[in-house]
């Protein structure tokens, strides 16, 4: 593996010199102060992102020569067939016409299978024992499959270079792909690494850079994306396989430490959506948590909040997610060393945006077991898609109706939709991140024409730009759009475009946002000012909203957390005006120590920075009734 990686790096080092004349401009990092990243597609023959110059890297597993789609052909330890075979190489890629250069070790008769390709100039060189050919695809081609016969089991090292690239190129990534990623600061590799269900456990299970194919269910190799980060100046958001053992984690950290250029950052996430029961990692996490909880000393059984249930196995799984993330982070810190780790590695706790209680408990768990979350993780993350407000399954909708629904969803984020996570991130002193997000019109064939038309409607540009602006205005930091490119249809419209060669209102919105200045943070209750019962707050069980009865009552062992926005930096004074009190009101700002507030009590001067803060008020010993909370400058 080490030798293979060094070989790859040698090739990468000369890319800027030997590929297309515009290469240097293509790979330069976009100059922006807007932290906007993008998710990459998974590696497969039907992907709409022509990422690799060598199209064979994303071909399907080999099948019979006359029916490549069936799979099941025996292979050697590197994945090369040991008998005659066929290959599904490209399916449904836009603009796939042109002449491809085919090169492989060994001799075979090569012919197209169930496609409009032509194989020309097939030549076997007796001296080098290599075969070359041209594979010509018409402009209207929608797929490429090839059959290899009379191989004597000796065909290996197959490459199929896309049109415009010579058979002796050392270029790894296509010009169109490098140009498409230019606006973004960060690339998320969740689908690239096949994170949802990957079988990888041990280091040797991973896909190697010199394996025959990268679409084997185990995700792509790490080496090319590290080389891509070095080449393009991008940061990487990586997902650790959910079953990966500590040895895998340690070896991966070493690879990144020794090959990723200084200045590049790594966002470190444990798997993907471990809370999501649609994915096998959720069941795995629950089972592992239950095994761990059998130990009498398991930290998963520590009660971390009033609402925690130390006997509930569901809570064990909830808490195991941050536990495993922190274990992974500690291994990386050990490999990197404290100083370099702090400058490079950013652990991210991703959770379910629509169920804030999970993240509440997870952060309380970190606080209780490991100390301040800001010392353990860089940020928390959710997936704030804007959607059709429950209308995605309706038939007969018009494009206007689709866009109107999406607009209402954006309005929700513009007001209070993102605030619960902002409260938690601010209170614990960590960043608010988006691991995914974008347009979600559902999946299925209902109103499909209208949904399709909405993607290219000019109004989509303004919607998406407003949505992204609202993210930053509510205190959001790095936002990872899902995704760079992908097919549009009944399975969703996740891609910013369905064709890297085509600009869409969504790609135009991204360009506009990145070219501008980062929006000012306007979310939260502006202070100096007064907090009243009409203001929204985060309470127990992740509930977020204003008072329902206007009584100001905070029950025994209850709390409220208000998101504040200090207009200027300086000392502030908090005065709590109580209607009545059977207990004590404990008040704090951010993660500060609670201070007792009496019937008309106050917190002595607290120095705040400009921007977001959290006012935490809780009841101890009996209910209290709050008239209002006045926050003034302390001069």
C-alpha positions in Angstrom: 0.0 0.0 0.0 2.8 2.4 0.9 4.6 1.8 -2.4 1.3 2.3 -4.3 0.6 5.5 -2.5 4.1 6.9 -3.2 3.6 6.1 -6.9 0.3 7.9 -6.9 1.8 11.0 -5.3 4.5 11.0 -7.9 1.8 11.2 -10.6 -0.2 13.8 -8.8 2.8 16.1 -8.4 3.1 16.6 -12.2 -0.6 17.0 -13.0 -0.5 20.8 -13.1 2.3 20.6 -15.7 1.1 17.8 -18.1 -2.6 18.1 -18.3 -4.8 20.7 -20.0 -3.5 24.3 -20.2 -6.2 25.6 -17.9 -5.3 23.0 -15.2 -3.6 25.4 -12.8 -6.6 27.8 -12.8 -9.0 24.9 -12.4 -7.4 23.6 -9.2 -6.9 26.9 -7.4 -8.9 27.3 -4.2 -11.8 29.7 -4.5 -11.1 32.9 -2.5 -14.1 33.3 -0.2 -14.9 33.9 3.4 -18.1 31.9 3.1 -17.6 28.4 4.5 -19.5 26.4 1.9 -18.6 22.8 1.1 -20.2 20.0 -1.0 -20.8 16.3 -0.7 -19.4 14.1 -3.5 -21.3 11.3 -5.3 -20.7 7.7 -4.5 -18.5 5.7 -6.9 -20.5 3.7 -9.4 -21.1 3.3 -13.2 -24.3 5.5 -13.1 -22.7 8.4 -11.3 -23.2 11.8 -13.0 -19.8 13.1 -11.9 -17.0 12.1 -14.2 -14.5 12.3 -11.4 -11.7 10.1 -12.6 -10.0 10.4 -16.0 -9.9 6.6 -16.0 -13.5 5.5 -16.3 -12.7 1.9 -15.3 -12.2 3.1 -11.7 -15.9 3.5 -11.2 -17.1 0.5 -13.3 -19.4 -2.1 -11.8 -18.1 -5.4 -10.6 -17.2 -7.8 -13.5 -19.8 -10.1 -14.9 -20.1 -12.6 -17.8 -18.8 -11.3 -21.2 -22.3 -11.3 -22.7 -24.1 -10.1 -19.6 -21.8 -7.9 -17.6 -24.6 -6.6 -15.4 -25.0 -10.0 -13.7 -21.7 -9.9 -11.8 -20.3 -13.0 -10.2 -17.0 -13.5 -12.1 -14.1 -14.9 -10.1 -11.2 -12.5 -9.5 -7.8 -12.4 -8.0 -6.8 -10.7 -4.8 -6.7 -7.3 -6.6 -10.1 -7.8 -8.2 -9.0 -8.7 -11.8 -11.0 -11.4 -13.5 -9.4 -14.8 -13.8 -11.7 -15.8 -16.8 -13.5 -14.2 -19.7 -15.6 -11.3 -18.4 -17.7 -8.2 -19.2 -17.8 -4.8 -17.7 -20.6 -2.2 -17.1 -18.4 0.9 -17.3 -20.8 3.9 -17.7 -24.5 4.2 -17.4 -26.5 7.3 -18.2 -23.7 9.9 -18.0 -24.5 13.0 -20.0 -22.3 13.9 -22.9 -20.4 10.6 -23.0 -19.8 10.6 -26.7 -16.3 10.6 -28.1 -13.2 8.4 -28.4 -12.0 6.6 -25.3 -8.5 5.0 -25.1 -8.5 1.4 -23.8 -5.3 0.0 -22.4 -4.8 -3.3 -20.6 -2.2 -6.0 -19.8 -2.8 -9.3 -21.7 -4.6 -10.2 -24.8 -8.4 -10.4 -25.5 -11.1 -10.0 -28.1 -13.0 -6.9 -27.1 -16.5 -6.0 -28.3 -19.4 -3.8 -27.2 -22.3 -5.3 -25.3 -25.9 -4.0 -25.6 -24.6 -0.5 -26.4 -23.8 1.7 -29.5 -20.0 1.7 -29.0 -17.5 0.7 -31.6 -14.1 -0.9 -30.8 -11.5 0.1 -33.3 -7.7 -0.3 -33.7 -7.5 -3.2 -31.4 -3.7 -4.0 -31.2 -1.8 -6.5 -29.1 1.9 -5.6 -28.6 3.8 -8.9 -28.3 6.8 -7.2 -26.8 5.0 -5.4 -24.0 2.2 -7.9 -23.8 -0.3 -5.1 -23.7 -3.4 -4.3 -25.7 -4.6 -1.0 -26.9 -7.8 0.1 -28.6 -10.1 3.0 -29.3 -13.7 2.8 -28.0 -15.8 5.2 -30.0 -19.1 6.3 -28.5 -21.7 8.3 -30.5 -23.0 11.7 -29.2 -26.3 10.2 -28.2 -24.8 7.3 -26.3 -26.3 6.5 -22.9 -24.2 3.6 -21.7 -21.0 1.6 -22.3 -20.5 -2.1 -21.7 -17.6 -4.2 -23.1 -17.1 -7.9 -23.3 -13.6 -9.5 -23.1 -13.2 -13.0 -24.6 -10.4 -15.4 -25.2 -8.5 -13.9 -22.3 -6.9 -17.0 -21.0 -7.5 -15.4 -17.6 -4.6 -13.1 -18.1 -6.2 -9.6 -18.6 -5.3 -7.1 -15.9 -4.5 -3.5 -15.3 -7.4 -2.2 -17.5 -7.7 1.5 -18.1 -10.3 3.4 -20.1 -9.3 7.0 -20.5 -12.1 9.5 -21.2 -12.2 11.5 -24.5 -9.6 14.3 -24.5 -7.1 12.4 -22.4 -4.2 10.4 -23.9 -3.5 6.8 -23.1 -0.2 7.9 -21.5 -1.7 10.6 -19.2 -0.8 10.8 -15.6 -3.8 13.0 -14.8 -6.1 11.5 -12.1 -9.1 13.8 -12.0 -11.0 15.3 -15.0 -10.9 19.0 -15.8 -14.7 19.2 -15.5 -14.6 17.8 -12.0 -11.8 20.1 -10.8 -13.6 23.1 -12.2 -16.9 22.0 -10.5 -15.4 21.8 -7.0 -13.6 25.1 -7.3 -16.2 27.2 -5.4 -16.1 25.0 -2.3 -13.9 25.0 0.7 -14.5 21.4 1.8 -15.4 18.1 0.2 -17.5 15.5 2.2 -16.7 11.9 1.4 -19.7 10.1 2.9 -20.9 8.6 -0.4 -17.4 8.3 -1.8 -16.6 6.0 1.1 -19.9 4.1 0.9 -20.5 5.0 4.6 -24.0 3.6 4.7 -23.5 0.0 5.3 -19.8 -0.4 4.4 -18.5 -3.8 5.6 -15.0 -2.4 6.4 -13.7 -3.4 9.8 -10.0 -3.9 9.6 -7.4 -1.9 7.7 -6.8 -4.6 5.1 -10.5 -4.6 4.3 -10.4 -1.1 2.7 -10.2 -0.5 -1.0 -6.6 -0.1 -2.1 -5.5 2.4 -4.6 -4.2 -0.3 -6.9 -7.4 -2.4 -6.8 -9.1 -3.2 -10.1 -12.3 -1.3 -9.2 -13.4 1.2 -6.7 -17.1 0.3 -6.7 -17.1 -2.7 -4.6 -19.4 -1.6 -1.7 -16.4 -0.7 0.5 -16.0 2.9 -0.8 -13.1 4.4 -2.7 -9.4 4.4 -1.6 -8.2 7.2 0.7 -5.1 8.0 -1.3 -6.7 9.7 -4.3 -8.9 12.0 -2.2 -5.9 13.0 -0.1 -4.0 13.8 -3.3 -7.1 15.7 -4.5 -7.1 17.8 -1.3 -3.4 18.6 -1.8 -3.9 19.4 -5.5 -7.1 21.6 -5.1 -6.4 23.2 -1.7 -9.7 21.7 -0.3 -10.4 20.6 3.3 -11.8 17.1 3.7 -14.8 15.9 5.7 -14.3 12.2 6.3 -16.6 9.5 7.7 -15.0 6.7 9.7 -16.6 3.3 8.9 -19.0 2.4 11.7 -17.4 -1.0 12.4 -13.7 0.2 12.0 -11.5 -1.1 14.8 -9.0 1.1 16.6 -6.1 -0.2 14.5 -7.9 1.0 11.3 -8.5 4.4 12.9 -4.9 4.7 14.0 -3.5 3.6 10.6 -5.8 6.0 8.8 -4.7 8.9 11.0 -1.1 8.1 10.2 -1.8 8.1 6.4 -3.4 11.6 6.7 -0.6 12.9 9.0 2.1 11.8 6.6 0.5 12.7 3.3 -2.0 15.5 3.7 -0.3 18.8 3.2 -0.1 21.3 6.1 -2.9 23.8 6.1 -5.6 21.4 5.0 -8.1 20.6 7.7 -10.0 17.3 8.4 -13.6 17.2 9.6 -13.9 13.9 11.5 -17.3 12.3 11.7 -18.2 8.8 13.0 -20.0 7.1 10.1 -23.1 8.8 8.8 -26.5 9.4 10.5 -26.0 6.7 13.1 -29.4 7.7 14.5 -31.1 6.8 11.2 -32.8 3.3 11.3 -32.8 3.2 7.5 -29.0 2.4 7.7 -27.4 -0.7 9.2 -25.0 1.5 11.3 -28.0 2.4 13.6 -28.7 -1.2 14.5 -25.0 -1.9 14.9 -24.6 1.0 17.2 -27.6 0.0 19.3 -26.3 -3.6 19.6 -22.7 -2.5 20.5 -24.1 0.0 23.1 -26.2 -2.8 24.7 -23.1 -5.0 24.9 -21.1 -2.3 26.5 -23.9 -1.4 29.0 -23.6 -5.0 30.4 -20.4 -3.8 32.2 -21.2 -2.4 35.6 -18.8 0.4 35.0 -20.1 1.5 31.6 -20.3 5.2 31.2 -23.4 4.8 29.0 -25.4 4.1 32.2 -24.4 7.4 33.8 -27.4 9.7 34.2 -26.6 13.0 32.4 -29.9 14.9 32.7 -33.3 15.0 34.3 -34.8 13.3 31.3 -32.1 10.6 31.0 -33.1 7.0 31.7 -30.1 4.9 32.7 -32.1 1.7 32.2 -33.3 2.5 28.7 -31.3 0.7 26.0 -32.3 3.4 23.5 -30.4 6.0 25.5 -27.3 3.8 25.5 -27.1 3.9 21.7 -27.8 7.7 21.8 -24.8 8.2 24.1 -22.5 5.7 22.3 -22.3 7.9 19.2 -20.4 10.7 21.0 -18.5 8.1 23.0 -17.1 6.4 19.8 -16.5 9.8 18.1 -14.4 10.9 21.1 -12.5 7.6 21.2 -11.7 8.0 17.5 -10.6 11.7 18.1 -8.3 10.6 20.9 -6.6 8.1 18.7 -6.0 10.8 16.0 -4.7 13.2 18.7 -2.3 10.5 19.8 -1.0 10.1 16.3 -0.9 13.8 15.4 0.3 15.2 18.7 -1.5 17.9 20.5 -0.4 21.0 18.5 -0.8 19.6 15.0 -4.0 17.9 16.0 -5.5 21.1 17.2 -4.6 22.9 14.0 -5.8 20.2 11.7 -8.4 17.8 13.0 -12.0 18.9 13.7 -14.3 16.2 15.3 -17.9 16.7 14.4 -20.9 15.3 16.3 -23.7 14.9 13.8 -27.2 14.4 15.0 -30.9 14.5 14.0 -31.9 18.1 13.4 -35.6 17.4 13.7 -35.2 15.8 17.1 -33.1 18.2 19.2 -33.5 16.1 22.4 -30.9 13.6 21.0 -28.2 16.3 20.7 -29.2 17.7 24.1 -28.5 14.4 25.7 -25.3 13.8 23.7 -23.8 17.1 24.7 -24.8 16.6 28.3 -23.2 13.2 28.1 -19.9 14.7 26.9 -20.0 17.3 29.6 -20.6 14.8 32.3 -18.1 12.1 31.2 -15.3 14.0 29.4 -15.7 17.6 30.5 -16.5 20.7 28.3 -17.6 19.6 24.8 -15.5 22.4 23.3 -12.4 20.5 24.5 -13.5 17.3 22.8 -15.3 18.3 19.5 -15.1 21.1 17.0 -18.8 21.3 16.2 -22.2 19.8 16.1 -24.0 19.2 12.8 -27.4 18.6 11.3 -29.0 18.3 7.9 -31.3 21.3 7.4 -32.9 20.5 4.1 -35.7 22.8 2.9 -38.7 20.8 1.7 -42.3 20.8 0.5 -43.9 21.1 3.9 -45.6 17.7 3.6 -46.9 18.1 0.0 -44.2 16.0 -1.6 -46.6 13.1 -2.1 -49.4 15.1 -3.7 -50.2 14.6 -7.3 -51.1 17.3 -9.9 -49.0 20.0 -8.4 -47.7 22.8 -10.6 -44.2 24.3 -10.6 -45.6 27.4 -8.9 -46.9 25.2 -6.0 -43.7 23.3 -5.7 -41.7 26.5 -5.4 -44.2 28.1 -3.0 -43.9 25.1 -0.7 -40.1 25.4 -0.8 -40.3 29.1 -0.1 -42.4 28.4 3.0 -39.8 26.0 4.2 -37.1 28.5 3.7 -39.2 31.0 5.7 -39.2 28.6 8.6 -35.4 28.5 8.6 -35.2 32.2 8.3 -37.2 32.6 11.5 -36.7 29.9 14.1 -35.9 26.7 12.3 -32.2 26.6 13.0 -32.3 28.1 16.4 -32.5 25.0 18.6 -29.1 23.7 17.3 -27.7 27.2 17.5 -28.7 27.3 21.1 -26.9 24.1 21.9 -23.8 24.9 19.8 -23.5 28.4 21.4 -24.1 27.2 25.0 -21.4 24.6 24.7 -18.9 26.7 22.8 -18.8 24.7 19.6 -19.5 25.4 15.9 -22.8 24.9 14.2 -22.3 22.9 11.0 -24.4 21.3 8.3 -23.2 17.9 7.2 -25.8 17.9 4.5 -28.5 20.2 3.2 -30.2 21.6 0.1 -33.4 21.0 -1.8 -35.6 18.1 -0.8 -38.7 17.5 -2.9 -39.1 13.9 -1.8 -38.8 10.7 -3.7 -41.4 9.1 -5.9 -43.2 9.9 -9.1 -45.9 12.3 -7.7 -45.9 15.6 -9.5 -42.5 14.7 -11.0 -42.8 17.0 -14.0 -43.4 20.0 -11.7 -40.6 19.1 -9.4 -38.3 18.7 -12.4 -39.2 22.1 -13.8 -38.7 23.7 -10.4 -35.0 22.7 -10.5 -34.3 24.9 -13.5 -36.8 27.7 -12.8 -35.1 31.0 -12.3 -36.9 31.5 -9.0 -34.9 28.5 -7.5 -31.8 30.6 -7.6 -33.3 33.2 -5.2 -34.7 30.5 -3.0 -31.4 28.7 -2.5 -29.5 31.9 -2.0 -31.9 33.0 0.7 -31.7 29.6 2.3 -27.9 29.7 2.5 -28.0 33.3 3.7 -30.4 32.3 6.5 -28.0 29.5 7.6 -25.1 31.9 8.1 -27.4 34.7 9.6 -28.5 32.2 12.3 -25.0 31.4 13.3 -24.2 28.5 11.0 -20.6 27.9 10.1 -19.5 25.3 7.4 -22.4 24.1 5.3 -22.0 21.0 3.2 -24.5 21.0 0.3 -25.8 17.6 -0.8 -24.6 17.1 -3.5 -22.3 18.4 -6.2 -23.9 16.5 -9.0 -26.4 13.6 -9.4 -29.2 12.3 -11.5 -32.6 14.1 -11.2 -35.8 12.1 -11.1 -38.0 10.0 -8.9 -35.2 9.2 -6.5 -34.7 12.9 -5.8 -33.1 16.1 -7.1 -30.1 16.1 -4.7 -27.5 17.4 -7.1 -26.9 21.1 -7.7 -26.9 20.0 -11.3 -27.4 16.7 -13.1 -24.7 17.5 -15.6 -21.4 19.1 -14.7 -21.4 20.8 -18.1 -24.7 22.5 -17.3 -25.2 25.6 -15.1 -28.5 25.6 -13.2 -30.2 28.1 -10.9 -28.8 26.1 -8.0 -25.1 26.3 -9.2 -25.7 30.0 -10.0 -27.0 30.6 -6.4 -23.9 28.9 -5.0 -21.6 31.1 -7.1 -23.5 34.2 -6.0 -23.3 33.3 -2.3 -19.6 32.4 -2.5 -18.7 35.6 -4.4 -20.4 37.7 -1.7 -19.6 38.5 1.9 -20.6 36.2 4.7 -24.0 37.4 6.0 -24.0 39.1 9.4 -25.4 37.0 12.3 -28.9 38.4 12.9 -30.5 35.4 14.7 -31.4 35.4 18.4 -33.0 38.0 20.7 -31.2 41.3 20.3 -29.6 42.7 23.4 -29.6 45.0 25.2 -33.3 44.2 25.5 -35.9 42.3 27.4 -36.7 38.6 27.2 -40.5 37.9 27.6 -42.9 35.0 27.4 -43.3 35.6 23.7 -39.7 34.8 22.9 -38.7 31.3 21.8 -36.7 29.1 24.1 -35.2 25.6 24.2 -36.5 23.5 27.0 -36.7 19.9 28.2 -37.1 17.1 25.7 -35.7 19.4 23.0 -38.9 21.4 22.8 -38.5 24.8 21.2 -41.1 27.6 21.1 -42.6 30.5 23.1 -44.7 30.1 26.3 -48.1 28.6 25.7 -50.0 30.1 28.6 -48.1 33.4 29.3 -47.7 32.5 33.0 -43.9 32.6 33.0 -43.9 29.4 35.1 -40.9 27.3 35.1 -41.5 24.0 36.8 -39.4 22.2 39.4 -36.1 20.9 37.8 -37.1 22.6 34.5 -35.1 25.1 32.5 -35.2 27.5 29.5 -32.4 28.5 27.2 -32.8 31.7 25.1 -30.6 32.5 22.2 -29.2 36.1 22.6 -27.4 38.3 20.1 -25.3 41.0 21.6 -25.1 43.9 19.3 -21.8 45.1 20.8 -19.1 43.6 23.0 -18.8 44.7 26.6 -20.2 44.2 30.1 -23.9 43.3 30.4 -26.2 43.0 33.4 -29.1 40.5 33.7 -32.1 41.3 35.9 -34.7 38.6 36.5 -38.1 39.9 37.5 -40.0 37.2 39.3 -43.8 37.2 39.8 -43.5 34.5 42.5 -41.1 31.9 43.6 -41.4 28.6 45.5 -37.9 27.6 44.5 -34.8 29.3 43.3 -34.0 30.8 39.9 -30.5 29.8 38.7 -29.3 32.0 35.8 -26.2 31.7 33.7 -24.8 33.0 30.4 -23.3 30.4 28.0 -21.4 27.8 30.0 -20.9 30.1 33.0 -21.7 29.0 36.6 -25.3 29.5 37.6 -26.0 32.5 39.9 -29.0 32.6 42.2 -31.6 35.3 41.3 -34.0 36.4 44.1 -37.4 37.9 43.8 -35.8 40.8 41.9 -32.3 39.5 41.5 -29.5 40.2 39.1 -26.3 38.8 37.8 -23.3 41.1 38.3 -21.7 42.4 35.1 -20.9 39.7 32.6 -18.5 40.6 29.7 -19.9 39.3 26.4 -18.4 39.3 22.9 -20.5 40.6 20.0 -22.7 37.9 18.6 -24.6 34.9 19.9 -24.9 33.8 23.5 -27.3 31.7 25.5 -29.2 32.7 28.6 -29.9 29.7 30.7 -32.5 29.9 33.5 -33.5 26.9 35.6 -35.6 26.2 38.6 -34.3 24.4 41.7 -36.5 23.2 44.5 -39.9 24.4 43.3 -41.6 26.3 40.5 -40.9 29.9 39.8 -42.8 32.5 37.7 -40.8 34.9 35.6 -42.3 38.2 34.6 -39.4 39.1 32.3 -35.6 39.1 32.0 -34.0 42.5 31.3 -30.5 42.5 29.8 -28.8 45.9 29.8 -25.3 47.3 29.3 -23.5 47.6 32.6 -21.8 51.0 32.3 
